[in-house]
Amino acid sequence: MRAEIISSIATYLGKLDPPPEVDLDIENLGAVTLEELALDSLKSLELFMFLEESLSGESPLDHHSNDSTLNEIASHFESLLQP
């Protein structure tokens, strides 16, 4: 499940123009933080909405901070989707 979530995040990030120093290789993507992606508050909100829509789950926005890694976000969504 986590691989699917990380893949969804990669799909979303592919639509953006992240900083060139950020390694978006799927193998390293989980260690990247929201801060490193330089997402403004609107782009962060759009990322969570994209994940909610693509994974059919909901997440409180205040659960994530700029120092959250994409692995932590994927873990959180994974826990929401488990029965």
Buried (B, 14 or more C-beta within 10 A) or exposed (E): EEEBBBBBBBEBBEEEEBEEEBEBEEEEBBEBBBEBBEBEEEBBEBBBBBBBEBBEBEBEEEEBEEEBBBBBBBBBBBEBEEE
